[in-house]
Amino acid sequence: MSAPLPPTSAAGLLRRLARAHGGATTVEFALIGPAIILLMLGVVQIGMAMQAYNALRSVAADTARVAVVAYQSDKTPECGPPHDNDDSWIGRCAEEIAEEMPYGLDPRFTAAVKPAPARIPAVTGAREMTLTLNYTVPTVLPFVEMPPLAISFSRPIFVLD
């Protein structure tokens, strides 16, 4: 057996470190932990984007229902009366619906209504409009330089004239 090296020599220090296992778990977590936490936050971010997209689809459906009912009856929707030759009230209605529960979308939400391009009508006796909803998903990763995630959803609305 060889005589132990003094603790101040480099070879002795390396031998002691090779045999020591105390704190290995802490070092391993310090190396891998940030990556795992970042991946978990990424999953949360994707989940928020999916929820926002599903909310946009539901807001579009609710807005289309309000518009159709308002045009086909004399009832005034909660978001204001329909105006002749001005369909912007539908966009305002979509914004109000989006802010309320169960959707709870914040002010990063915008809605626009445009007349559909002139073509053979898909539904006889009805006017077609396109409702476009846009939303920027809030980020849970502000320290990661990533462009904001903007999602959009469009759907046609048919109202009887």
Buried (B, 14 or more C-beta within 10 A) or exposed (E): EEEEBEEEEEEEEEBEEEEEEEEEEEEEEEEEEEEEEEEEBBEEBEEBBEBBBEBBEBBBEBBBEBBBEBBEEEEEBEBBEBEEEEBEBBBBBBBBBBBEEEBEBEEEBBBBBEEBEEEEEEEEEBBBBBBBBBBBBBBBEEEEEEEEBEBEBEBEBBBEE
